[in-house]
Amino acid sequence: MSAAYKIIDHTYDAVVVGAGGSGLRATMGIAESGLKTACITKVFPTRSHTVAAQGGIAASLGNNSPDHWTWHMFDTVKGSD
């Protein structure tokens, strides 16, 4: 290891992996309970959240033709690609 980079050890009671909506909520809840908590993510913070997800809330309501749960499933899976 290079002497130019100082290694610092960190100790936590809980580590949450992922900073999406669920990860951030879990981190906040754990921290509020008094535990020393860390949240880590592999992407830049502005891309690591539920708002960055495509779409939003959607459902197959049956009020448009053709509308079917399989189209909703397709859109949901395709949005995760």
C-alpha positions in Angstrom: 0.0 0.0 0.0 1.3 3.4 -0.9 2.3 5.7 2.0 0.5 8.5 0.1 -2.9 7.1 1.1 -3.7 6.7 4.7 -6.1 3.8 5.5 -8.7 4.6 8.0 -10.8 1.8 9.7 -14.4 2.5 10.3 -16.7 0.5 12.7 -20.5 0.4 12.5 -23.3 -1.4 14.2 -25.1 -1.7 10.8 -24.1 -1.3 7.2 -26.9 -0.9 4.5 -25.9 -1.7 1.0 -27.8 0.4 -1.6 -29.0 4.0 -1.4 -32.4 3.6 -3.2 -35.6 4.5 -1.4 -35.6 1.3 0.7 -31.9 1.5 1.5 -32.1 5.1 2.7 -35.3 4.4 4.7 -33.6 1.4 6.3 -30.5 3.5 7.1 -32.6 6.3 8.7 -34.6 3.9 10.8 -31.5 2.1 12.1 -29.8 5.3 12.9 -32.9 6.7 14.7 -32.8 3.6 16.9 -29.4 4.8 18.1 -27.1 2.5 16.2 -24.0 3.7 14.4 -25.0 3.2 10.7 -23.4 3.5 7.3 -25.1 3.4 3.9 -22.9 2.5 0.9 -23.7 2.6 -2.8 -21.8 1.7 -6.0 -23.1 4.6 -8.1 -23.0 8.4 -7.8 -25.4 9.6 -5.1 -27.7 11.5 -7.6 -28.3 8.2 -9.5 -28.7 6.1 -6.4 -32.3 6.7 -5.5 -35.8 5.6 -6.4 -36.5 8.9 -8.2 -33.9 7.8 -10.8 -36.1 4.8 -11.7 -38.0 4.9 -14.9 -41.7 5.4 -14.8 -43.2 5.7 -11.4 -46.3 4.0 -10.1 -48.3 2.1 -12.7 -51.1 -0.5 -12.8 -53.2 -2.3 -15.3 -56.6 -0.7 -14.7 -58.5 -2.3 -17.6 -59.8 1.1 -18.7 -57.9 1.2 -22.0 -58.0 -1.2 -24.9 -55.9 -3.3 -25.0 -55.0 -3.2 -21.3 -53.9 -6.3 -19.6 -51.7 -7.3 -16.6 -49.1 -8.8 -19.0 -48.5 -5.4 -20.6 -47.9 -4.0 -17.1 -45.5 -6.9 -16.3 -43.7 -6.3 -19.6 -43.3 -2.6 -18.9 -42.1 -3.2 -15.4 -39.4 -5.8 -16.5 -38.4 -3.7 -19.5 -38.0 -0.6 -17.3 -35.4 -2.5 -15.2 -33.2 -3.2 -18.2 
